[in-house]
Amino acid sequence: MYPAPSSRFLPALRESHVPYTQVQLLRTDGIVIDLPHTDGSVTVDRGSSVRRTCSVTVPDVSLLPMTPTDQLAVYGARLRIRRGIIYGDGTIEAVPLGLFRIDRISGDPALGPVTIDGSGLEAVIADDKFLQPYTTRGGTAAVTAIAGLIQDSIPGAVIVNWASDATIGTRTWDAQEDRWAAVQECATAIGAEVYADADGQFIIAELPDLLTAPVAWDVDAGETGVLISASRAFSRDGMYNVVVASGENSEDNAPPVTATASDTDPTSPTYVSGPFGRVPKFYSSATLINSSLAQGAANKLLRDAIKPNVTVSLTSLPNPCLEPGDVLRVTYEDGRRELQQVQSYTISLGLGSITIETIGGKQDA
């Protein structure tokens, strides 16, 4: 969860309060403009290659680019969005919801309003396909390879690593291949994922474990709670319970390696020897040059697969500090409690609630 600005911030979110939102336009000429806005939302989704997207409605029709000069100021511009609280004493506390590349501006040039749509900075990397073959030749560590891939597209991008680094095998991508997919492949080799966070930094991290990670937020029903409504679903779409990860790299003179990860928890709905059946997934990458890397990749992919055995959609009072992977303690009207993990959410820039999609429900004593 994004750090709260002060100790009173999270408790205040559970009470009636005046929300604060800020949308800033960071133009390519260095000018920063606060944009008055009438509506908008930010969606954060761990399952999407671009984790954060936004849509903002503003009344200022002058933002529609009408001349080449206007276009140069907007094309390549970014939005910074924040949400927080205006306290009774007039103090404002807020946290970032994201740094976005502007993708589209549309509206009636005479009457407005103007809608601005944006994407997280992963989109900049994904659009920058390789112009020529790109290689990790030279015994590169995974984090070094990831940083190089990102900073070739965004010089000066901040890379924060929370995963265990390791040297990966030589991997060469052809011209026209997806640079962001290459970033994720290097991260998978060390059992991690990469994403742009609310500050626009690129984070390399493993998905927190549902059973050991601290509870970030209580979503509880009742008069003093924040839960408004909930719905549950079960689906086996996209699920598997065995992962076989392999690597073979003749360029590094590394012998073939294979590792397997299985859901061996008898209490799990996707238990490999249970009624769910055996559903394998196979993954191969030249970056996997030893059994440790292969096992780490298999474990990471298995964690991704078996989490969604339960999906829950929660509507609650907004908490702008939430991040995908955060563990929630959900308490229903009947008193039942579960630990759930945030997969995605959409938060309004108005008075509306937040809709949270969670995965991997586990009973909480």
C-alpha contacts under 8 A as a table, 3 or more apart, distances in Angstrom:
res1	aa1	res2	aa2	distance
1	M	216	A	6.43
1	M	321	C	5.56
1	M	322	L	4.98
1	M	323	E	5.24
1	M	326	D	6.17
2	Y	95	V	7.73
2	Y	321	C	4.71
2	Y	322	L	6.40
2	Y	323	E	6.91
3	P	321	C	6.88
4	A	7	S	7.10
4	A	9	F	6.21
4	A	10	L	6.86
4	A	95	V	7.31
4	A	321	C	6.78
5	P	9	F	6.53
5	P	93	E	6.36
5	P	94	A	6.96
5	P	95	V	7.16
6	S	9	F	5.53
7	S	10	L	6.99
7	S	11	P	7.84
8	R	11	P	5.64
8	R	12	A	6.10
9	F	12	A	5.25
9	F	13	L	6.53
9	F	85	I	7.75
9	F	93	E	7.48
10	L	13	L	5.21
10	L	14	R	7.07
10	L	319	N	7.83
11	P	14	R	5.51
11	P	15	E	7.18
12	A	15	E	5.30
12	A	16	S	7.59
12	A	17	H	7.00
13	L	16	S	7.44
13	L	17	H	7.05
13	L	85	I	7.90
13	L	317	L	7.39
13	L	318	P	7.19
13	L	319	N	6.70
14	R	224	T	7.47
14	R	225	G	6.87
14	R	226	V	6.05
14	R	317	L	7.11
15	E	224	T	7.87
17	H	85	I	6.83
17	H	86	I	7.31
17	H	87	Y	7.29
18	V	85	I	5.87
18	V	86	I	5.40
18	V	87	Y	7.07
19	P	83	R	7.25
19	P	84	G	5.78
19	P	85	I	4.65
19	P	86	I	6.01
19	P	350	G	7.67
19	P	351	L	7.03
20	Y	83	R	5.53
20	Y	84	G	4.88
20	Y	85	I	5.00
20	Y	86	I	5.82
20	Y	92	I	7.40
20	Y	94	A	7.24
21	T	81	I	7.41
21	T	82	R	5.60
21	T	83	R	4.36
21	T	84	G	6.34
21	T	94	A	7.82
21	T	349	L	6.17
21	T	350	G	7.82
22	Q	34	D	7.19
22	Q	35	L	7.55
22	Q	80	R	7.99
22	Q	81	I	5.68
22	Q	82	R	5.13
22	Q	83	R	6.45
23	V	34	D	5.95
23	V	35	L	5.47
23	V	36	P	7.36
23	V	37	H	7.50
23	V	79	L	6.72
23	V	80	R	5.84
23	V	81	I	4.64
23	V	82	R	6.66
24	Q	32	V	6.56
24	Q	33	I	5.48
24	Q	34	D	4.49
24	Q	35	L	5.72
24	Q	79	L	5.55
24	Q	80	R	5.12
24	Q	81	I	6.44
25	L	32	V	5.60
25	L	33	I	5.05
25	L	34	D	6.36
25	L	35	L	6.75
25	L	77	A	7.17
25	L	78	R	6.01
25	L	79	L	4.85
25	L	80	R	6.70
26	L	30	G	6.70
26	L	31	I	6.22
26	L	32	V	4.70
26	L	33	I	6.70
26	L	77	A	5.67
26	L	78	R	5.06
26	L	79	L	5.96
26	L	80	R	7.41
27	R	30	G	5.52
27	R	31	I	5.37
27	R	32	V	6.19
27	R	33	I	7.94
27	R	73	A	5.52
27	R	74	V	5.98
27	R	76	G	7.73
27	R	77	A	4.71
27	R	78	R	6.65
28	T	31	I	7.31
28	T	72	L	7.26
28	T	73	A	5.20
28	T	74	V	6.68
28	T	75	Y	7.67
28	T	76	G	6.38
28	T	77	A	5.27
29	D	73	A	6.13
35	L	58	V	7.09
36	P	58	V	6.21
36	P	59	P	7.39
36	P	60	D	7.96
37	H	40	G	7.67
37	H	56	V	7.00
37	H	57	T	5.68
37	H	58	V	4.29
37	H	59	P	6.65
38	T	56	V	7.96
38	T	57	T	5.70
38	T	58	V	5.76
38	T	59	P	7.17
38	T	350	G	7.76
39	D	56	V	6.01
39	D	57	T	5.05
39	D	58	V	7.31
39	D	348	S	7.76
39	D	349	L	6.01
39	D	350	G	6.04
40	G	54	C	7.43
40	G	55	S	5.30
40	G	56	V	4.08
40	G	57	T	5.67
40	G	348	S	6.02
40	G	349	L	5.06
40	G	350	G	7.08
41	S	54	C	5.78
41	S	55	S	5.59
41	S	56	V	6.52
41	S	346	T	6.70
41	S	347	I	5.56
41	S	348	S	4.29
41	S	349	L	5.29
42	V	52	R	7.03
42	V	53	T	5.85
42	V	54	C	4.39
42	V	55	S	6.65
42	V	97	L	7.12
42	V	346	T	5.63
42	V	347	I	5.46
42	V	348	S	6.58
42	V	349	L	7.69
43	T	52	R	5.68
43	T	53	T	5.35
43	T	54	C	6.20
43	T	344	S	7.37
43	T	345	Y	5.76
43	T	346	T	4.25
43	T	347	I	6.51
44	V	51	R	5.42
44	V	52	R	4.52
44	V	53	T	6.66
44	V	323	E	7.85
44	V	324	P	7.40
44	V	344	S	5.36
44	V	345	Y	5.43
44	V	346	T	6.38
45	D	48	S	5.55
45	D	50	V	7.86
45	D	51	R	5.00
45	D	52	R	6.52
45	D	324	P	6.95
45	D	343	Q	6.21
45	D	344	S	4.12
45	D	345	Y	6.52
46	R	49	S	7.69
46	R	51	R	5.64
46	R	324	P	5.85
46	R	325	G	7.99
46	R	343	Q	5.63
46	R	344	S	6.01
47	G	51	R	7.42
47	G	343	Q	7.17
47	G	344	S	7.69
48	S	51	R	5.43
49	S	122	E	7.35
50	V	53	T	7.40
50	V	119	S	6.93
50	V	120	G	5.97
50	V	121	L	7.58
50	V	122	E	5.37
50	V	123	A	6.06
50	V	195	Y	7.67
51	R	120	G	6.52
51	R	122	E	7.61
51	R	195	Y	6.65
51	R	196	A	7.07
52	R	98	G	6.91
52	R	100	F	7.78
52	R	119	S	6.07
52	R	120	G	4.95
52	R	196	A	7.93
53	T	100	F	7.18
53	T	117	D	7.58
53	T	118	G	5.64
53	T	119	S	4.42
53	T	120	G	5.91
54	C	100	F	7.46
54	C	117	D	5.66
54	C	118	G	5.13
54	C	119	S	6.44
55	S	115	T	6.79
55	S	116	I	5.62
55	S	117	D	4.43
55	S	118	G	6.43
56	V	115	T	5.63
56	V	116	I	5.17
56	V	117	D	6.52
57	T	113	P	6.59
57	T	114	V	5.67
57	T	115	T	4.53
57	T	116	I	6.42
58	V	61	V	7.97
58	V	113	P	5.82
58	V	114	V	5.25
58	V	115	T	6.40
58	V	116	I	7.88
59	P	112	G	5.92
59	P	113	P	4.61
59	P	114	V	5.99
60	D	63	L	6.08
60	D	112	G	7.08
60	D	113	P	6.92
60	D	114	V	6.75
61	V	64	L	5.76
61	V	107	G	7.61
61	V	108	D	7.49
61	V	109	P	5.71
61	V	110	A	6.92
61	V	111	L	7.23
61	V	112	G	5.50
61	V	113	P	6.63
61	V	114	V	6.10
62	S	65	P	7.46
62	S	109	P	7.80
63	L	114	V	7.51
64	L	70	D	7.98
64	L	105	I	6.55
64	L	106	S	6.94
64	L	107	G	7.47
64	L	109	P	6.76
64	L	114	V	7.30
65	P	68	P	7.67
65	P	70	D	4.83
65	P	71	Q	5.19
65	P	74	V	7.27
66	M	70	D	6.24
66	M	71	Q	7.22
67	T	70	D	5.17
67	T	71	Q	6.27
68	P	71	Q	4.92
68	P	72	L	6.17
69	T	72	L	5.21
69	T	73	A	6.39
70	D	73	A	5.16
70	D	74	V	6.35
71	Q	74	V	5.21
71	Q	75	Y	5.62
72	L	75	Y	5.50
72	L	76	G	7.75
73	A	76	G	7.63
73	A	77	A	6.78
74	V	77	A	4.87
74	V	102	I	7.72
75	Y	102	I	7.19
76	G	101	R	6.72
76	G	102	I	6.73
77	A	101	R	6.32
77	A	102	I	5.98
78	R	99	L	6.80
78	R	100	F	5.29
78	R	101	R	4.56
78	R	102	I	5.46
78	R	118	G	7.95
79	L	99	L	5.75
79	L	100	F	5.02
79	L	101	R	6.51
79	L	102	I	6.80
79	L	118	G	7.51
80	R	96	P	7.52
80	R	97	L	7.72
80	R	98	G	6.04
80	R	99	L	4.67
80	R	100	F	6.43
81	I	96	P	5.92
81	I	97	L	5.43
81	I	98	G	5.74
81	I	99	L	6.73
82	R	94	A	6.12
82	R	95	V	5.43
82	R	96	P	4.19
82	R	97	L	5.20
82	R	98	G	7.38
83	R	94	A	5.13
83	R	95	V	5.71
83	R	96	P	6.49
83	R	97	L	6.80
83	R	320	P	6.36
83	R	349	L	7.29
84	G	92	I	7.23
84	G	93	E	5.47
84	G	94	A	3.76
84	G	95	V	6.14
84	G	320	P	7.12
85	I	92	I	5.75
85	I	93	E	5.50
85	I	94	A	6.31
86	I	90	G	6.00
86	I	91	T	5.82
86	I	92	I	4.65
86	I	93	E	6.80
87	Y	90	G	5.32
87	Y	91	T	5.29
87	Y	92	I	6.30
88	G	91	T	7.31
95	V	320	P	6.81
95	V	321	C	6.79
96	P	198	A	5.52
96	P	199	D	6.41
96	P	320	P	7.78
97	L	198	A	5.09
97	L	199	D	7.72
97	L	320	P	6.78
98	G	120	G	7.15
98	G	197	D	6.79
98	G	198	A	3.95
98	G	199	D	5.85
98	G	200	G	6.48
99	L	120	G	6.24
99	L	121	L	7.25
99	L	198	A	6.38
99	L	199	D	6.16
99	L	200	G	5.21
100	F	118	G	5.31
100	F	119	S	5.01
100	F	120	G	4.65
100	F	121	L	6.26
100	F	200	G	7.94
101	R	118	G	5.26
101	R	119	S	5.29
101	R	120	G	6.16
101	R	121	L	6.35
101	R	123	A	7.89
101	R	124	V	7.75
102	I	105	I	7.73
102	I	116	I	7.03
102	I	117	D	6.09
102	I	118	G	4.36
102	I	119	S	6.68
103	D	116	I	7.67
103	D	117	D	5.68
103	D	118	G	4.97
103	D	119	S	6.73
104	R	115	T	7.96
104	R	116	I	5.83
104	R	117	D	5.18
104	R	118	G	6.89
105	I	114	V	6.83
105	I	115	T	5.69
105	I	116	I	4.63
105	I	117	D	6.52
106	S	114	V	5.60
106	S	115	T	5.35
106	S	116	I	6.75
107	G	112	G	5.45
107	G	113	P	5.74
107	G	114	V	4.45
107	G	115	T	6.20
108	D	111	L	5.42
108	D	112	G	4.55
108	D	113	P	6.55
108	D	114	V	7.03
109	P	112	G	5.93
119	S	122	E	7.82
119	S	123	A	6.37
120	G	123	A	6.08
120	G	196	A	6.68
120	G	200	G	7.60
121	L	124	V	5.32
121	L	125	I	7.08
121	L	196	A	6.26
121	L	200	G	6.77
122	E	125	I	5.27
122	E	126	A	6.22
122	E	180	W	7.09
122	E	195	Y	6.93
122	E	196	A	6.35
123	A	126	A	4.96
123	A	127	D	6.04
124	V	127	D	5.40
124	V	128	D	6.48
124	V	153	S	7.17
124	V	154	I	7.75
125	I	128	D	5.27
125	I	129	K	7.81
125	I	150	I	6.42
125	I	153	S	5.92
125	I	154	I	7.63
125	I	179	R	6.17
125	I	180	W	5.51
126	A	129	K	6.65
126	A	178	D	6.02
126	A	179	R	5.63
126	A	180	W	4.68
126	A	181	A	7.47
127	D	178	D	7.66
127	D	179	R	7.82
128	D	153	S	6.67
128	D	178	D	7.50
128	D	179	R	6.48
129	K	175	A	7.35
129	K	176	Q	5.16
129	K	177	E	5.62
129	K	178	D	5.12
129	K	179	R	5.50
130	F	133	P	6.69
130	F	134	Y	7.04
130	F	173	W	7.86
130	F	174	D	7.10
130	F	175	A	4.81
130	F	176	Q	4.95
130	F	177	E	5.70
130	F	178	D	6.84
130	F	179	R	6.38
131	L	175	A	5.04
131	L	176	Q	6.04
132	Q	174	D	6.51
132	Q	175	A	4.26
132	Q	176	Q	7.38
133	P	172	T	6.59
133	P	173	W	5.50
133	P	174	D	4.43
133	P	175	A	4.89
134	Y	172	T	5.47
134	Y	173	W	5.26
134	Y	174	D	6.65
134	Y	175	A	7.56
135	T	170	T	6.82
135	T	171	R	5.56
135	T	172	T	4.12
135	T	173	W	6.36
136	T	139	G	7.17
136	T	140	T	5.95
136	T	145	A	6.57
136	T	169	G	7.59
136	T	170	T	5.08
136	T	171	R	5.46
136	T	172	T	6.55
137	R	140	T	6.84
137	R	169	G	7.85
137	R	170	T	4.84
137	R	171	R	6.92
137	R	172	T	7.79
138	G	170	T	7.17
139	G	167	T	6.14
139	G	168	I	6.66
139	G	169	G	6.64
139	G	170	T	6.79
140	T	144	T	6.44
140	T	145	A	6.23
140	T	167	T	5.61
140	T	168	I	6.22
140	T	169	G	7.61
140	T	170	T	7.70
141	A	144	T	5.29
141	A	145	A	6.26
141	A	165	D	6.66
141	A	166	A	5.30
141	A	167	T	3.90
141	A	168	I	5.72
142	A	145	A	5.11
142	A	146	I	6.15
142	A	165	D	6.15
142	A	166	A	5.92
142	A	167	T	5.92
142	A	168	I	5.85
142	A	186	C	5.62
142	A	187	A	6.64
142	A	189	A	7.49
142	A	190	I	7.17
143	V	146	I	5.03
143	V	147	A	6.06
143	V	161	N	7.28
143	V	165	D	6.22
143	V	166	A	7.88
143	V	186	C	7.89
143	V	187	A	7.67
143	V	204	I	7.94
144	T	147	A	5.16
144	T	148	G	6.13
145	A	148	G	5.15
145	A	149	L	6.21
145	A	183	V	7.80
145	A	186	C	7.13
146	I	149	L	5.21
146	I	150	I	6.25
146	I	183	V	5.35
146	I	186	C	6.53
146	I	187	A	7.36
147	A	150	I	5.24
147	A	151	Q	5.88
147	A	159	I	6.44
148	G	151	Q	5.26
148	G	152	D	5.94
149	L	152	D	5.51
149	L	153	S	7.08
149	L	179	R	6.94
149	L	182	A	7.90
149	L	183	V	6.59
150	I	153	S	5.51
150	I	154	I	6.11
150	I	155	P	7.89
150	I	157	A	7.22
150	I	183	V	7.58
151	Q	154	I	4.64
151	Q	155	P	4.58
151	Q	156	G	6.32
151	Q	157	A	5.78
152	D	155	P	6.04
154	I	157	A	5.56
157	A	201	Q	6.86
157	A	202	F	7.43
158	V	201	Q	5.15
158	V	202	F	6.13
159	I	201	Q	6.15
159	I	202	F	4.89
159	I	203	I	6.11
159	I	204	I	7.60
160	V	201	Q	7.11
160	V	202	F	6.11
160	V	203	I	4.91
160	V	204	I	6.19
161	N	203	I	5.99
161	N	204	I	4.71
161	N	205	A	6.46
162	W	203	I	7.44
162	W	204	I	5.81
162	W	205	A	4.94
162	W	206	E	7.55
163	A	190	I	7.47
163	A	191	G	7.97
163	A	192	A	6.53
163	A	204	I	6.21
163	A	205	A	4.94
163	A	206	E	6.22
164	S	190	I	6.80
165	D	190	I	6.53
166	A	190	I	6.74
168	I	186	C	7.67
168	I	189	A	7.12
168	I	287	T	4.92
168	I	288	L	6.30
168	I	289	I	6.59
168	I	293	L	7.87
169	G	249	N	6.91
169	G	252	D	6.75
169	G	286	A	5.91
169	G	287	T	4.01
169	G	288	L	5.97
169	G	289	I	5.42
170	T	249	N	7.31
170	T	251	E	6.99
170	T	252	D	6.61
170	T	286	A	6.61
170	T	287	T	6.07
171	R	286	A	5.72
171	R	287	T	5.95
173	W	177	E	6.43
173	W	182	A	7.70
174	D	177	E	5.76
178	D	181	A	5.33
178	D	182	A	6.48
179	R	182	A	5.01
179	R	183	V	6.41
180	W	183	V	4.94
180	W	184	Q	6.40
181	A	184	Q	5.13
181	A	185	E	6.17
182	A	185	E	5.02
182	A	186	C	6.36
183	V	186	C	5.36
183	V	187	A	6.38
183	V	194	V	7.40
184	Q	187	A	4.93
184	Q	188	T	6.04
184	Q	193	E	6.21
184	Q	194	V	6.34
185	E	188	T	5.10
185	E	189	A	6.49
185	E	285	S	7.74
185	E	287	T	7.98
186	C	189	A	5.33
186	C	190	I	7.27
186	C	287	T	6.97
187	A	190	I	5.54
187	A	191	G	6.42
187	A	192	A	4.96
187	A	193	E	5.34
187	A	194	V	6.65
187	A	204	I	7.25
188	T	191	G	4.76
188	T	192	A	5.24
188	T	193	E	6.35
188	T	296	G	7.80
188	T	297	A	5.36
188	T	300	K	7.02
188	T	301	L	7.95
189	A	192	A	7.44
189	A	287	T	6.38
189	A	288	L	6.17
189	A	293	L	5.65
189	A	294	A	7.02
189	A	296	G	6.73
189	A	297	A	5.24
190	I	293	L	6.11
190	I	296	G	5.90
190	I	297	A	6.39
191	G	206	E	6.41
191	G	293	L	7.87
191	G	296	G	4.83
191	G	297	A	4.91
191	G	298	A	7.83
191	G	299	N	6.96
191	G	300	K	4.89
191	G	301	L	7.93
192	A	204	I	6.42
192	A	205	A	5.10
192	A	206	E	4.34
192	A	207	L	7.15
192	A	300	K	6.84
193	E	204	I	5.74
193	E	205	A	5.64
193	E	206	E	6.12
193	E	207	L	7.61
194	V	202	F	6.62
194	V	203	I	5.46
194	V	204	I	4.62
194	V	205	A	6.61
195	Y	202	F	5.47
195	Y	203	I	5.46
195	Y	204	I	6.99
196	A	199	D	7.71
196	A	200	G	5.35
196	A	201	Q	5.34
196	A	202	F	4.40
196	A	203	I	6.16
197	D	200	G	5.24
197	D	201	Q	5.49
197	D	202	F	6.31
197	D	203	I	6.71
198	A	201	Q	7.44
206	E	300	K	7.83
207	L	325	G	6.15
208	P	212	T	7.85
208	P	213	A	6.01
208	P	325	G	6.06
208	P	326	D	7.54
209	D	212	T	5.49
209	D	213	A	5.58
210	L	213	A	5.77
210	L	327	V	6.38
210	L	339	L	7.39
210	L	340	Q	7.27
210	L	341	Q	6.58
210	L	360	G	7.69
213	A	327	V	6.83
214	P	327	V	6.81
215	V	218	D	7.47
215	V	326	D	7.41
215	V	327	V	5.04
215	V	328	L	5.61
215	V	329	R	6.41
216	A	326	D	5.99
216	A	327	V	5.58
216	A	328	L	5.91
217	W	327	V	7.17
217	W	328	L	5.18
217	W	329	R	6.50
218	D	328	L	5.81
218	D	329	R	4.85
218	D	330	V	6.09
218	D	331	T	7.74
219	V	225	G	6.86
219	V	226	V	5.67
219	V	227	L	5.44
219	V	316	S	7.24
219	V	328	L	6.71
219	V	329	R	6.05
219	V	330	V	4.78
219	V	331	T	6.35
220	D	225	G	4.75
220	D	226	V	5.64
220	D	227	L	5.11
220	D	329	R	7.71
220	D	330	V	5.59
220	D	331	T	4.48
220	D	332	Y	6.34
221	A	224	T	7.59
221	A	225	G	4.89
221	A	226	V	6.29
221	A	227	L	4.80
221	A	228	I	6.99
221	A	331	T	6.01
221	A	332	Y	5.47
221	A	333	E	5.41
222	G	225	G	5.04
222	G	226	V	7.77
222	G	227	L	7.59
222	G	333	E	6.70
226	V	316	S	5.28
226	V	317	L	5.19
227	L	230	A	7.76
227	L	314	L	7.25
227	L	315	T	6.28
227	L	316	S	4.46
227	L	317	L	6.82
228	I	314	L	7.59
228	I	315	T	5.34
228	I	316	S	4.98
228	I	317	L	7.38
229	S	314	L	5.96
229	S	315	T	5.16
229	S	316	S	7.01
230	A	312	V	6.87
230	A	313	S	5.54
230	A	314	L	4.54
230	A	315	T	6.25
231	S	312	V	5.66
231	S	313	S	5.25
231	S	314	L	6.76
232	R	310	V	7.19
232	R	311	T	5.89
232	R	312	V	4.48
232	R	313	S	6.45
233	A	310	V	6.11
233	A	311	T	5.29
233	A	312	V	6.33
234	F	309	N	6.23
234	F	310	V	5.13
234	F	311	T	6.29
235	S	308	P	7.82
235	S	309	N	6.68
235	S	310	V	7.32
236	R	239	M	5.31
236	R	309	N	6.93
238	G	305	A	7.09
239	M	279	V	7.69
239	M	305	A	5.09
239	M	306	I	6.11
239	M	308	P	7.46
239	M	309	N	7.87
240	Y	243	V	7.61
240	Y	270	T	7.75
240	Y	278	R	7.56
240	Y	279	V	4.75
240	Y	280	P	5.66
240	Y	281	K	6.45
240	Y	302	L	7.48
240	Y	305	A	5.73
240	Y	306	I	6.56
241	N	262	S	5.63
241	N	263	D	5.35
241	N	270	T	6.12
241	N	271	Y	7.05
241	N	272	V	5.92
241	N	278	R	6.47
241	N	279	V	5.55
241	N	280	P	6.12
241	N	281	K	7.90
241	N	302	L	6.63
241	N	305	A	7.05
241	N	306	I	6.37
242	V	260	T	7.04
242	V	261	A	5.74
242	V	262	S	4.40
242	V	263	D	6.64
242	V	272	V	7.22
242	V	278	R	7.06
242	V	279	V	6.16
242	V	280	P	4.43
242	V	281	K	6.14
242	V	302	L	6.84
243	V	260	T	5.58
243	V	261	A	5.23
243	V	262	S	6.45
243	V	280	P	5.64
243	V	281	K	4.82
243	V	282	F	5.84
243	V	283	Y	7.41
243	V	298	A	5.49
243	V	299	N	7.68
243	V	301	L	6.93
243	V	302	L	6.04
244	V	258	T	6.92
244	V	259	A	5.79
244	V	260	T	4.54
244	V	261	A	6.68
244	V	280	P	7.36
244	V	281	K	6.30
244	V	282	F	4.89
244	V	283	Y	6.20
244	V	298	A	6.20
245	A	258	T	5.69
245	A	259	A	5.36
245	A	260	T	6.35
245	A	282	F	6.02
245	A	283	Y	4.73
245	A	284	S	5.67
245	A	294	A	5.55
245	A	295	Q	7.07
245	A	297	A	6.55
245	A	298	A	5.26
246	S	256	P	7.25
246	S	257	V	5.48
246	S	258	T	4.28
246	S	259	A	6.43
246	S	282	F	8.00
246	S	283	Y	6.34
246	S	284	S	4.79
246	S	285	S	6.66
246	S	288	L	6.82
246	S	294	A	6.03
247	G	256	P	5.68
247	G	257	V	5.35
247	G	258	T	6.63
247	G	284	S	5.54
247	G	285	S	5.17
247	G	286	A	5.16
247	G	287	T	6.86
247	G	288	L	4.73
247	G	289	I	5.98
247	G	290	N	7.86
247	G	294	A	7.06
248	E	254	A	6.68
248	E	255	P	6.24
248	E	256	P	4.40
248	E	257	V	6.56
248	E	285	S	7.37
248	E	286	A	5.56
248	E	288	L	7.19
248	E	289	I	6.69
249	N	252	D	5.68
249	N	253	N	6.29
249	N	254	A	5.34
249	N	255	P	6.93
249	N	256	P	7.12
249	N	286	A	5.36
249	N	287	T	7.76
249	N	289	I	6.70
250	S	253	N	4.61
250	S	254	A	5.94
250	S	255	P	7.42
251	E	254	A	7.60
254	A	289	I	5.90
254	A	290	N	7.74
255	P	289	I	7.45
256	P	289	I	7.43
257	V	288	L	7.49
257	V	289	I	6.74
257	V	290	N	5.99
257	V	291	S	5.77
257	V	294	A	6.96
258	T	291	S	6.55
258	T	294	A	6.20
258	T	295	Q	7.79
259	A	291	S	6.46
259	A	294	A	5.40
259	A	295	Q	5.01
259	A	298	A	6.67
260	T	295	Q	6.63
260	T	298	A	6.12
261	A	295	Q	7.18
261	A	298	A	5.49
261	A	299	N	5.61
261	A	302	L	6.61
262	S	272	V	6.59
262	S	302	L	7.14
263	D	268	S	7.64
263	D	270	T	6.70
263	D	271	Y	5.27
263	D	272	V	5.48
263	D	302	L	7.69
263	D	306	I	7.68
264	T	271	Y	5.73
264	T	272	V	6.11
264	T	273	S	7.73
265	D	268	S	5.35
265	D	271	Y	5.73
266	P	271	Y	5.57
266	P	273	S	7.89
266	P	274	G	7.39
267	T	271	Y	7.09
268	S	271	Y	5.12
269	P	274	G	7.68
269	P	276	F	6.81
269	P	309	N	6.81
270	T	274	G	7.02
270	T	276	F	5.54
270	T	277	G	7.63
270	T	306	I	6.75
270	T	309	N	7.36
271	Y	274	G	5.06
271	Y	275	P	7.79
271	Y	276	F	6.88
271	Y	277	G	7.84
272	V	276	F	7.28
272	V	277	G	6.25
272	V	278	R	5.38
272	V	279	V	7.91
273	S	276	F	7.90
273	S	277	G	6.64
273	S	278	R	7.06
274	G	277	G	6.03
283	Y	298	A	7.91
284	S	288	L	7.92
285	S	288	L	5.83
286	A	289	I	6.90
288	L	291	S	7.70
288	L	293	L	5.42
288	L	294	A	5.46
289	I	293	L	6.83
289	I	294	A	7.49
290	N	293	L	5.60
290	N	294	A	6.37
291	S	294	A	4.99
291	S	295	Q	5.97
292	S	295	Q	5.18
292	S	296	G	6.15
293	L	296	G	5.07
293	L	297	A	6.21
294	A	297	A	5.22
294	A	298	A	6.20
295	Q	298	A	5.04
295	Q	299	N	6.05
296	G	299	N	5.14
296	G	300	K	6.15
297	A	300	K	5.13
297	A	301	L	6.21
298	A	301	L	5.30
298	A	302	L	6.10
299	N	302	L	5.13
299	N	303	R	6.21
300	K	303	R	5.20
300	K	304	D	6.42
301	L	304	D	5.09
301	L	305	A	6.31
302	L	305	A	5.03
302	L	306	I	6.21
303	R	306	I	5.75
303	R	307	K	6.23
304	D	307	K	6.02
305	A	308	P	6.83
306	I	309	N	6.14
306	I	360	G	7.79
307	K	310	V	7.56
307	K	359	I	5.83
307	K	360	G	4.54
308	P	311	T	5.88
308	P	359	I	4.81
308	P	360	G	5.30
309	N	359	I	7.12
309	N	360	G	5.92
309	N	361	G	7.84
310	V	359	I	5.68
310	V	360	G	5.43
310	V	361	G	5.84
311	T	357	E	6.93
311	T	358	T	5.61
311	T	359	I	4.75
311	T	360	G	6.88
311	T	361	G	7.46
312	V	357	E	5.78
312	V	358	T	5.18
312	V	359	I	6.53
312	V	361	G	7.97
313	S	355	T	6.93
313	S	356	I	5.71
313	S	357	E	4.62
313	S	358	T	6.41
314	L	355	T	5.69
314	L	356	I	5.02
314	L	357	E	6.36
314	L	358	T	7.75
315	T	353	S	6.61
315	T	354	I	5.76
315	T	355	T	4.64
315	T	356	I	6.34
316	S	353	S	5.77
316	S	354	I	5.55
316	S	355	T	6.68
316	S	356	I	7.89
317	L	353	S	5.07
317	L	354	I	6.04
318	P	347	I	6.72
318	P	352	G	7.77
318	P	353	S	5.32
318	P	354	I	4.82
319	N	322	L	6.12
319	N	354	I	7.42
320	P	347	I	7.41
322	L	326	D	6.76
323	E	326	D	5.69
323	E	342	V	7.03
324	P	341	Q	7.46
324	P	342	V	4.80
324	P	343	Q	5.11
324	P	344	S	5.95
325	G	341	Q	5.55
325	G	342	V	5.12
325	G	343	Q	6.37
326	D	341	Q	5.60
326	D	342	V	5.41
327	V	339	L	6.57
327	V	340	Q	5.65
327	V	341	Q	4.53
327	V	342	V	6.45
328	L	339	L	5.63
328	L	340	Q	5.16
328	L	341	Q	6.00
328	L	342	V	7.24
329	R	337	R	6.78
329	R	338	E	5.74
329	R	339	L	4.74
329	R	340	Q	6.46
329	R	364	D	7.67
330	V	337	R	5.50
330	V	338	E	5.24
330	V	339	L	6.29
330	V	340	Q	7.10
331	T	335	G	5.96
331	T	336	R	5.74
331	T	337	R	4.46
331	T	338	E	6.69
332	Y	335	G	5.36
332	Y	336	R	5.51
332	Y	337	R	6.47
333	E	336	R	7.48
337	R	363	Q	6.15
337	R	364	D	5.37
337	R	365	A	7.17
338	E	361	G	6.03
338	E	362	K	5.33
338	E	363	Q	4.40
338	E	364	D	4.80
339	L	360	G	7.92
339	L	361	G	5.57
339	L	362	K	5.08
339	L	363	Q	6.16
339	L	364	D	5.83
340	Q	358	T	5.94
340	Q	359	I	5.94
340	Q	360	G	5.75
340	Q	361	G	4.63
340	Q	362	K	6.58
341	Q	358	T	5.18
341	Q	359	I	5.32
341	Q	360	G	6.31
341	Q	361	G	7.34
342	V	345	Y	7.64
342	V	356	I	6.87
342	V	357	E	6.20
342	V	358	T	4.46
342	V	359	I	6.54
343	Q	356	I	7.61
343	Q	357	E	5.57
343	Q	358	T	4.96
343	Q	359	I	6.21
344	S	356	I	5.91
344	S	357	E	5.13
344	S	358	T	6.88
345	Y	354	I	6.89
345	Y	355	T	5.40
345	Y	356	I	4.25
345	Y	357	E	5.90
346	T	354	I	5.82
346	T	355	T	5.40
346	T	356	I	6.73
347	I	352	G	7.78
347	I	353	S	6.82
347	I	354	I	4.68
347	I	355	T	6.74
348	S	351	L	7.05
348	S	352	G	5.65
348	S	353	S	6.72
348	S	354	I	6.69
349	L	352	G	7.60
358	T	361	G	7.83
